[in-house]
Amino acid sequence: MSPIVVWTYDWVPEGPRGFVRDLRLRWACEEAGFDYTVRTVPLDPKSPDHLARQPFGQVPFLTDGELHVFESGACLLHLARKSEALMPRDPTGEAETLQWTIAALNSIEMVAVPWWFLDMTGTENSQVTGWLQSRLDHIERVLGERKWLAADRFTVADLLMADVLRVPKVRSFGNRPATESYVARITERAAFKKAHADQMAHFAMGDAARA
C-alpha cells in the first residue's frame, strides 16, 4: 500500500460532488505522480477516530506513513514539499508559491465561502458582496498580467487558486475574462480531470452502498 492516504467521506449528496476538498489532494498527487490510496470516514456520525485525526470533523486529511496532516492547504503544502512538480526549490520560486497558496485560502476563499453561504440561504449582504467583488477584481487584474501565479509555471498555488475560483457561483460572478480563461485552462489539465472523475466515481459507489 502507498504510504500516502487521502481520507474523504464515504458519501455526500449530489450537490457538493466534484467540489469536496479531497479533490485538491487527489489532484496534487496526480500532478506529482505519487502513488496514493483513498480511504473513507462516514459522513455522519463523526467517529472518535475521525475527530482525533481532524478535530473539526471535516475532510480531507492525509496520512503519509507515520505523519498525519489535516486542512487541505496544509496537506497541499506537505505534498508540494515532496515534489518539485508542485513547488520549485529555489528560494524565490518557493516564496512566490507559498504566498499565492495562502492568498487563495485567505484572500479569496475566506470571502467566497461566506458569500456563497449567504447567497444559498437567501440572505442578502451588500457588504460581503462588495468585499467579494473587490477581491475578485484584484485577482482578475493579476491574472490579466500573467499566465501562472508563481515561478512562471504551474505550481500548487495555481491548483488551489483554480479550485477556489471554479465554484460555479463564484465563476459566474461578474464579467472576468482573464479569470475565466485561467480556470478553464487549469481545469483542462489531465491530472485535474482524473482527480475529478475519480471523486465523482467514488461518491457514485457510495450511492450503491446506501441503496
N, C-alpha and C positions, 0 to 999 in steps of 0.2 A: 504493500500500500504506500502511496505517496505520503511523505511527511506533511504536505500541505493539505489541510482540510478546510473547506469553506462550509460554514454552517448557515443554514437558512430554515425557513418554516417548511413543514411538511405539506402545507396547503394554504392558499389565500384565495379570496373571491376573485372574480374575473377582472374587476376594476384595476387593482394595482399590479396585475401581472405584466411583466415586461419592465417594471419600474422598481420592484423590490431591490434593495441596495446590495444584495449578494451579487447582483449582476455586475457591479463595479469590480468586485474581486475576481469573478469568473473572467471578465474581460481583461483585466490586468494579467492574469495567469496565461490567458491565450496569447496576448501580445508578447509576453516574455518567453513563451514556450515551456512553461512549467507544467510538470505533471501534478495534478491535483484531484482530489475527490470531493464530492459534495455529500454532506450528511445533514440530518434534519432534527429539529425540535418541534413539538406541537405548537400550533398557533395559539391554542388555549386548551387547558390551563398552563400557566408558566410553572415549570417544574423547579424544584430547588437547584438541580444541576444547571438548568438554563440560567437562573438568576445568579448562580455562582460564577458563570462564565461571562454573562452580560447583565450587570446589575439593574438595568432598566427594562429587562425582559424583551429586548429588541433583537433584530438580526440586521446585518450579518455579524458573525465573529469568526475568528480564524485560529486554527492551531497549526503550528509549524514545528513538528517534533514536540519538544517539551515546552515550547513557547506558546503563550496564549495572548491574543490581542482582540480587543473589541473596538467598535466605532469604525465605520467604513473608511474614513480619512486616515486613521492610524493604521488600519490594515493595508491600505494602498501604499502608504509611505514605507511600511515594513517590506512589502513586495518590491517597491521601487529600489530600495537599498540592496536588493538581491540581484537586480538586473539592470544593466546599462540601457537596455531597450526602453526602460520606463523612466530613468533619470540619469543624466550624464554624470560623469565622475569628476569633471573639472569643477573647481570651486564656484566659478561664475554661473555655469550651466546648472549646477545643483541648487544654488541660491535662487536663481530665477524660477526653477521648477518648484521649489518649496514655497516661494511667496505666492505663485499663482495657484498652487494647490490649496493653500489656506484661503486665498481670496475667493475661490469657488465656493468654499464652505461658509466663510464668514461674511463676505461682502455680497454674494448673490443668493446662495441657498438660504441663508438666515433670514432674508427678506422674502424670498419667493414662497417658502413654505407657509408662513402665517398668512400671506396674501391669498394663496391658494385655498387655505382652510377657511378663511373668512368668506371668500367667494363661493365655496362649496356649500356653506351653511346659509347663504343668502344675506350675510351681514355686510353692509357697505361701510367702508372706512377709507375716506379720501386720503387720509394721511399715509396709511400703509400703501395705497395705490400710488400715491405720489413718490413715496420712498422707492418702491419697485421701479417706477418709471425712470427715476434718476439713476438707479444702479444699472438698469438695462441700457440706458443711453450711454453711460460710461463704457460698458463692455462693447457696445456697438462701435463706438469710436475706436477702441483698441483693436477690435477685430477687422475694422476697415483699413488698418495700417499694417497688419502683419498676418502671415499665414498660420503661424504657430505662436503659442503664448510664451514659450521659453526655449532658449538654446537653438533657435532656428530649425526645430524639428519636433516631431511628435514626442510628447512625454506624458507622464501620468497626470500632469496638470491639464492637458487637453482632454484626456479621458474623463476626468472629473468635471471639468467645466462643461463639456458637451453633454454629459449625463444630467447635469443640473438644468441646462438650457433646453433640453429636448422634451421636457414635460409639456404636453400639448397646450395647456392653458398659458404657460409661460412662453412657449414658442410662438403662439398666435397673438401675443400681447404687443400691439403696435406694429409699425412698419419698420423692420430692422433687417435689411437685405444682407448686410455683412454677417450678422449673427446667423441668419437662416442658412446662408451658404456654408458657414463654418460647421454648423450642426449637421447639415446634410453630408458634408464631406467626411467628417469624423465618423459618423454612424454608417458610412459605406465601407468602413474597414472590415476585412474578413473576420478579425477577432471579435469585433462587436457583434456582427451578425451571428456568429456561432454561439457566443455567450447568451445573446437574446433568445435564439431558438432553443437552446438548452434549458433556459429558465422556463420558457413557455411550456416545453415538453414536460419538465419536472412537475409543474403545478397541474398540468392536464392529467398526469399519472395520479396525482392526489385526488382528482375528481373520481377516478375509477376506484380508488381505495375507499372513498366515502360512500360510494353508491350502494 
